[in-house]
Amino acid sequence: MRTAEDRILDYMREHKKPVTISKMAKYFIVSESTAKGSLASLVKKGIAEVVPKSKPFLYRLKHGIDS
């Protein structure tokens, strides 16, 4: 079974716009804490980044990590 992190990463690869925790939680029908943890893990691994000065926080893939 695929993790929420895997599904969110696939979504971010397919959809180029930055995402919010709330949008990912609703889209994948998971809790906001699960979506937040998954996005935080992707940031920690260097795959994603937080868009500077965004409220609510927006997450996007780092440049060059599209595949």
C-alpha positions as CSV (number, residue, x, y, z in Angstrom):
1,M,0.0,0.0,0.0
2,R,1.3,3.4,-0.9
3,T,1.9,6.0,1.8
4,A,0.4,9.4,1.9
5,E,3.9,10.8,1.2
6,D,4.2,8.8,-2.0
7,R,0.7,9.9,-3.2
8,I,1.4,13.6,-2.4
9,L,4.8,13.4,-4.2
10,D,3.1,12.0,-7.3
11,Y,0.4,14.7,-7.1
12,M,3.1,17.4,-6.9
13,R,4.9,15.9,-9.9
14,E,1.7,15.9,-12.0
15,H,0.4,19.3,-10.9
16,K,3.0,22.0,-11.1
17,K,1.2,24.5,-8.8
18,P,2.2,24.7,-5.2
19,V,-0.1,22.9,-2.7
20,T,-1.3,23.6,0.8
21,I,-1.6,21.1,3.7
22,S,-5.4,21.6,3.7
23,K,-5.7,20.8,-0.1
24,M,-3.7,17.6,0.2
25,A,-5.6,16.5,3.2
26,K,-8.9,17.0,1.4
27,Y,-7.7,15.5,-1.9
28,F,-6.4,12.3,-0.4
29,I,-8.9,12.1,2.5
30,V,-6.3,12.1,5.2
31,S,-6.0,14.2,8.3
32,E,-4.2,17.5,8.1
33,S,-1.6,16.2,10.5
34,T,-0.8,13.3,8.1
35,A,-0.6,15.7,5.2
36,K,1.6,18.1,7.2
37,G,3.9,15.3,8.2
38,S,4.2,14.0,4.7
39,L,5.0,17.5,3.3
40,A,7.5,18.1,6.1
41,S,9.2,14.8,5.3
42,L,9.5,15.8,1.7
43,V,11.1,19.1,2.7
44,K,13.5,17.4,5.1
45,K,14.5,15.0,2.3
46,G,15.2,17.9,0.0
47,I,12.6,17.0,-2.5
48,A,10.2,19.8,-1.8
49,E,10.4,23.3,-0.4
50,V,8.2,25.9,1.3
51,V,7.3,28.9,-0.9
52,P,8.8,31.9,0.9
53,K,6.4,34.4,2.5
54,S,3.3,32.3,1.8
55,K,0.4,32.1,4.2
56,P,-1.0,29.5,4.4
57,F,2.2,27.8,3.7
58,L,2.6,26.5,0.1
59,Y,4.8,23.6,-0.8
60,R,6.3,22.9,-4.2
61,L,8.9,20.5,-5.7
62,K,12.4,21.9,-5.8
63,H,13.7,22.8,-9.2
64,G,15.1,19.8,-11.1
65,I,13.2,17.2,-9.1
66,D,10.3,16.9,-11.6
67,S,10.9,13.2,-12.4
